[in-house]
Amino acid sequence: MYKELDPVLNIPVRLAIISVLINLKQADFNYLMEITKTTQGNLSHQIKKLSEAEYIEVVKTSKGNYPQTICKLTMKGKKAFENYVEAIKKYLHL
């Protein structure tokens, strides 16, 4: 009856990252850290997991003398988020 929730997205920080990227299409590391209220190490780990699942694309550049990490939502990530939302709606009987 109930569809299993996506284990990649069923982690609050990962879900928050994808939720931000659904609206913005891309965001830098500092912005995501501010929004998720998590540590650099945890955010790096969660970004790596999303990247390995091909839900986001990670682009490393530099801004001035500082490295910059940009995360972009992939089509696979967008579809996974939409499926996750639909599954949650079924759990909530919406």
Secondary structure in CASP SS format (residue, H / E / C, confidence):
PFRMAT SS
TARGET T0000
AUTHOR 0000-0000-0000
METHOD secondary structure of the structure
MODEL  1
M C 1.00
Y C 1.00
K C 1.00
E C 1.00
L C 1.00
D C 1.00
P C 1.00
V C 1.00
L C 1.00
N C 1.00
I C 1.00
P H 1.00
V H 1.00
R H 1.00
L H 1.00
A H 1.00
I H 1.00
I H 1.00
S H 1.00
V H 1.00
L H 1.00
I H 1.00
N H 1.00
L H 1.00
K C 1.00
Q E 1.00
A E 1.00
D E 1.00
F H 1.00
N H 1.00
Y H 1.00
L H 1.00
M H 1.00
E H 1.00
I H 1.00
T H 1.00
K C 1.00
T C 1.00
T C 1.00
Q H 1.00
G H 1.00
N H 1.00
L H 1.00
S H 1.00
H H 1.00
Q H 1.00
I H 1.00
K H 1.00
K H 1.00
L H 1.00
S H 1.00
E H 1.00
A C 1.00
E C 1.00
Y C 1.00
I E 1.00
E E 1.00
V E 1.00
V E 1.00
K E 1.00
T E 1.00
S E 1.00
K E 1.00
G C 1.00
N C 1.00
Y E 1.00
P E 1.00
Q E 1.00
T E 1.00
I E 1.00
C E 1.00
K E 1.00
L E 1.00
T C 1.00
M H 1.00
K H 1.00
G H 1.00
K H 1.00
K H 1.00
A H 1.00
F H 1.00
E H 1.00
N H 1.00
Y H 1.00
V H 1.00
E H 1.00
A H 1.00
I H 1.00
K H 1.00
K H 1.00
Y H 1.00
L C 1.00
H C 1.00
L C 1.00
END
